[in-house]
């Protein structure tokens, strides 16, 4: 089979998968649509034991109601599925999603509407279909079509990302930064062996109290390589009220990271525009 036939078969397969996914969503039978979605809260929080093996999430218990009986479930939650919580405290409101009849298989989300239509895989199939069409057109008609096919969606998508990033930056800038004392409460070590090499990773967990006195357990996003993040070290935690998930120990580094993130998105927008313009001029 020629490359053209392979690409056409690829596009046809992706198109069929997308149609099946959208059809299932319209019929309301996707796994996401059948899932039980209820508001929940964090009922218990604990700090991992220092020196133990690495774990995926902060150990906690989540409380949520059974919509059929009204009974409240309080279930342990260590291995995070769904969103990743970097700051956890008792009483934090979350959304709980689980298969019908299986509350023990729950995962957490920021709100009960997250992914409720089950369109993630159909959208991905459409993306793969588009990639196949762009590749086929570029091979048949010339590389300027590849520049157009990649540049236009890249510029559009990253423009929306830039808009959201700037909106969040302005929102955070309007909130005062609060500095509170904290402590590195545990450092966990994981040893990974893929059969060819062995490497070690570390995860640090901290504790601190907000200015209102709420005890919080947080997980550092990076490996604790800095001597200031070793076990038992007293630290200063910076956070913005209402957004504890983005706490930081190094305010200057966090600001630099934010600037670099926005610069990267701007660069992607410019690359997309440049590619689209170059493709249009070369046609």
N, C-alpha and C positions, 0 to 999 in steps of 0.2 A: 504494500500500500504506500502511496506517495505521501509526502509531508502534508500536502493539501488535504488529502483524504483523512489523515490522522487529525488535523486541526478541525476539520468539519465534524468528525466523529466526536471529538472532545467537546465542541460547542453544542452539538446535539445532546450529548449526555448531560452536560451541565444545565442545558435548557429544560430537559425533562425533569431533572432533580429539582430545579427551581419551581417548575409548575406544580410538581407533586407537593413541595413544601408549602407553597402559597395556597394550594387547594386544601390541604389539611388545616392550615390556619383559618381559612374562610369557613371551613366546616366546624371549627372549634374543637379539633381532636388532637392537637399537638400536646406533647408532654407538658410544656409550659402552661398551656391553657387548662389542662386537667389538674394541675397541681393546686394544693391548698395553700392559700396566701393569707396570713394573719399577722397583726402587729404583735411584737414581742418586746421583751426587755431582758437585760442582763441581770440575773439574780445573784450570782456569786462570781467572784474573781479571785484567783490565786496566782502567786508568783512561782514559776518553775524552780525546782531544786537546783541550786548552783552546782556546776560541774557535771550535771547529768547529760544524757544524749540529747541532741537537738530535736526540737518539736516544731511543727508547722505553725501553731498558733498559741495565743495566750490561753492557759487553762481557765475555763469559766463554765458556768451553768446558765442556760437560757430558759426563761419562762415564757410560755405562750399558751393561749386557750385552744381547746378543741372546739371548732365551730359547731359540731353536731351535738355534743353533750354539755358544753360549757365548762368542762373540767380543765384545770390548768395543768399543763405538762411542765416539769422542771427537769431538763435533760442536760447531761454534760456535753461540752463542746470543746475539743482540743484541736483536732485537725481541721483547719479552716477550709470550707468550700464556699464558693461564691466570692464575696468581697473579702478583702484582707483588712482587718482592724488593727491599726497600729497603736491605738489608745483605747483602753477598756476601763469602765468603772461601773459599779453597781447602780442600776437604774437607767443606764443608757438605753434609749429606745432604738429598736431595729425592726426589720421585717423578717419574718420567718416563712420559708417556702419548703413544702415537703410533698412527696407523692401521697395520693389519697390512701388513707388507712395505714400509713407508715410514718408517724411523727418522729420516730427515732432516726430517720434518714433525712432530717431537715438540713437546710443550708440557710445562710443569712444574706440579706440584701439591705440596701439603704431604704428602700420603700417597696411596698407590695406591688407596684406597677412594673418593676424592673423585669424586662423580658417577658411580659405576660402574653404576648401574641405568638411567641415561638418562631420569630422570623429570622433568627441569626443564621441558621444554615441555608435557608433559601437566598438570603442576601449574599452569602458567601458564594453560593453557586452562580448567582448573577455576576459577581465579580470575576469568577473564573471564566465564565462565558465571554465577558467583555475582554479579558486578557487574550483569549483564543481568537476573537474577532480582530483585535488590534494586531496580533502577530500575523494572522493570515493576510490581512490587508497590507501590512507593511512589506511582507515578502512578495506579494503580487504587484503592488503599486509603488513600492519604494519606501525607503526609511523615513522620508518626511511625514508619512502617515503615522509612524511610530512616535515621532516627536509630538505630533498633535494628539494622538491617542493617549499618551502618557502625560503630556504637559497640561492639557485642559483639566482632567479630573484631579491631578495633583494640586494645581493652583486653586481649584474650587474647594476641595476638601480641606486643604491646609488654611485657606482663608477663614473657613468656619472655625477651625481649631484656634487660629489666631484671635478671632473675635471672642471666643469663650475664654481664652487665656487672659486677654486684656481685661475682660469683664471681671474675672476672678481676682486679678491683680488690683484693680481699682477697688473692689469690695474689701479685700484684705488690707489695703492701704488706709481705708477708713476706720479700721479697727485698731485699737491700741495694742501694743505688744506687752505681754505680762511676763515677768521673770520670777520664777519661784525656785526654791532649793529642791534638789532631788538626790537620788542615790542609785548607783548601779547595783541592782539587787541580785542578779544572776547572770552568769555567762555560760552558755551551753556549747558543747562541741560535738560536731558530727564528722564522722570519717566516711568518705565515699570511695568505693572501689568499683570501677567499671570493667575489671578484668585486665586492663592494660596499664592503668595508673591508679595511684591512691592519693587523694588530697583531703585536706581538712578544712572545714568551714566553722565559723563561730556565730553565735547569735546572742546579743546582749539585751537584757530586760531591765527596765528602770522603774522606779516608783517615785511619785511626787504627789503633792496636794495642790489643787487649784487655789486661786486666791479666795474662793468661797469655802474652802476646806474639804472639797471632794477628793478622796484618795483615788489615784489613777495608776494603773499599770500600763507601761508603754514598751514597745519593742523598737529597737533601733533598726533603721532600714539597711544599714551597711555593717559589714563586719567590724567588730570593736578592735581595730588595730591601734587606735590612739591610746596612749597610756592613761589618758584622762577617762577612758571608758572601761577600765578594768574593774573587776569585782570589788565592791565595797567603797568605790570612789564617790565622794560627794561632788555633785554636779549642779549646774544651773540650767534649768529648762525654760525655754522661751516658747510661748504659744500665744495665739490670738483667741479671745473668748468666742465660743461658738464654733471653733474649728480646731479641736484638740488633736485631730488626726495628723496635723502637719506641724507638730511640735518639733523643735530642733534644739540641739546643744550648742551649735555654732551659728549664731545669727548672721555673721558676715558670709559664711559659706552658703547658707540657705539663700541669701539675697543673690549671691553670684550664680547659684544654680538656677534661680528663677530667671535671671537675665539671660543666661545661656540657653535655657529652654525656649524663651521667646525668640532669641536670635536664631535658633535652629529652625523654628517654625517659619520665621520671616524668610530665611534662606530657601526653605522648601517652596514657599510661595513664589519667590523670585525665579527659582529654577523651573517651576512649572510654567510661569508666564514666558520665560525665555524659550523654553522648549516649544510651547505652542506658537509663539511668534516666528521662531526659526522654521518650524514645520510649515506654517502658512506661507512664508516667503519662498520656501524651496519647492512648493508644489508647482 
